Amino acid sequence: MSHHKLKRLRVHGGFLDRLDLHFTDGLNCIIGGRGSGKTTVLELVRFGLDRLPRPTTPAGKAAEERIRALISANLGPGGRVELEFESQEGLTYQIRRGAHDPPTITDARGKPVDPAVLGSTILIDAAIFSHNQIEEIAGNPAAQRELIDRLCAQALHTLGAKITQAQGALRESAQRLLQLDARLVAARQDLVDLSSWESKLAAADATIAGAGVAPHFKGAAEERELREQERASLSAAHKAVQRLHEHLGPATLSQVRALGELIPGAVQQGPNAAIFGDLARELHRRQNELEILLSPLVERLAALGASLEQSRLLLAQIHDPQEARYRELMKEADAHASGLSAREEAAREVLRLSGVKAELVALDRAVAEAHSARAALLTSYEALRRERFVQRSEVAAAVSARLGGKVRVIVTADADLSAYREFLAILMKKSGRQYNAPIDKIIAAVAPTELAELADRGDPGALAATADINLEFAESLLQNLREHRERRLELDVLDRQDVPRIELNIGGEWRSAERLSTGQKSSAILPILLLESEAPLFIDQPEDNLDNSFISDAVVPQIREIKRRRQLLMITHNPNLPVLGDAERVIVLEADGRSARVLAQGDVHAAKEHILRLMEGGWDAFRLRQERYERP
């Protein structure tokens, strides 16, 4: 299996100035006395790869601050770290980062690369665990989920992208529905206004007829109404053509002309050139075809727009003298001015609102279509989330089988309720009610999709009965969702994460990780870390809190088996890991209090004198123990 590899680390400035370490595939061990910079090496790798712990929890924040302080103290104000990293596709990246700067990345040709690749888990990935971080995983469900996800990173990365895309589509759908709702409210008010103005127009006609106004006055008013209709229809046509031209105009042509540049030259000439070269040529062909098809259309729309503008100017020339004659005629009708003015206003408003009935029919149809499309999006979204759960469950089952009844993993779907709880707490925060206890009951008994249905049909009784909460609170919550339509639609997008539970078999009894002792936590988590993955695994002192028999009997065999398919880097004080693990590279560091340096690098045989001295206490101590063990 191809996998990612860290090839080289160089440090400029600070405690590890001029340190230059080369790593190999397989097992790499860094050894040395206390204070020789071993931990700093691992944290510099983490820092260069921008993999600091997430400060989303107090523990994560404390860990991030500790690592940043360590980096700052060891690199100094002007120091920097350089990494050479090879991806599983065989692409080489150079990563450089100063003590107080973001990372910069270049490829093998020196061309800049978007730093976002550091967070992709596809192009560049690494699993890095500081001292005692393994034990912390046992008490952190999110960290356990991340641990399981690493074992199916590519599949979940693809699924995650699809889920994010589905959420984006649902949010766009929500905006569409909110806009349609606003237009419906306005159109329904316009319908009420139309009825009122139609009544006023009829009354004005009756008044004018009763007052004996000459028929030509009424005819002039009707002709003026027709001129208003002419202007309105010409304006509507011009706006429609203008919208089409804006939609299909220069911006679209510009996007079409960019199709041929979507595949970079480096990718076309890379290891998968057979795929991307053909694709680039296809994009160029389609670009030319689309440009040929679109250009005449854009030109014709522009010509039509110009023609409509010319018609508008011509119509204005025709209307101006007609309007002047109308105004002169109205001067003769001063005695009936108020009645004619009232009729003119009513006729103008009836004309303005005349399309509202058709608009309401179109809006009702658009709303129905938008709801139907949203239902399909929700079905797809839930299917993707179920697929993610299935993927995690399959990985959990494989882990349990692989670890032979010693460790098992069980995944519970939708069990992380934190985002759901936060959503409801924000919704009810300004309600003036005590909301913590009822919200806890709701999230335990009612799924977000069920709550959405209850809100849509306005059924507080069902919510109160299902969640065993006060009816008044249920009414208040559902009313909030109805009044804040955008929050109700956001409820559809809530992503309750799956929660894995890691358990250790102790004397035939399965105990969950958070209930284990410190050593047992390591015994449960470390075997999972050592499973097959594309990402290299870097651990600081994995042997801590583990007895030597477990290391020799369980950890070392797993290391020897997995190192053929995964790069490992371990900082250790335990000789069993490099010696029994048959490390391909042992790096020996030493320090004098002011700076550190590499004392030796090589295989176990090349480093055996240092291993004996640092880890066994020297030849004499090693032989003395051997003699004592051999005494009857």
Secondary structure, DSSP 4 states (H G I P E B T S, - for coil): ----EEEEEEEESSTTTT-EEE--SSEEEEEESTTSSHHHHHHHHHHHTT-PPPTTSHHHHHHHHHHHHHHHHHH-TT-EEEEEEE-TTS-EEEEEEETTS--EEEETTS-EE-GGGGGSSSSS--EEE-TTHHHHHTT-HHHHHHHHHGGGHHHHHHHHHHHHHHHHHHHHHHHHHHHHHHHHHHHHHHHHHHHHHHHHHHHHHHHHHHTT--HHHHHHHHHHHHHHHHHHHHHHHHHHHHHHHHHHSHHHHHHHHTGGGSS-HHHHTSTTHHHHHHHHHHHHHHHHHHHHHHHHHHHHHHHHHHHHHHHHHHHHHHHHHHHHHHHHHHHHTGGGHHHHHHHHHHHHHHHHHTTHHHHHHHHHHHHHHHHHHHHHHHHHHHHHHHHHHHHHHHHHHHHHHHTTTSEEEEEETT---HHHHHHHHHHHTTSSS--HHHHHHHHHH--HHHHHHHHHHT-HHHHHHHHT--HHHHHHHHHHHHHSHHHHHHHTT--PPPEEEEEEEETTEEEEGGGS-HHHHHHHHHHHHTS--SS-EEEE-TTTT--HHHIIIIIHHHHHHHTTTS-EEEE-S-THHHHHTT-SEEEEEEE-SS-EEEEEEE-HHHHHHHHHHHHSS-HHHHHHHHHHHH--
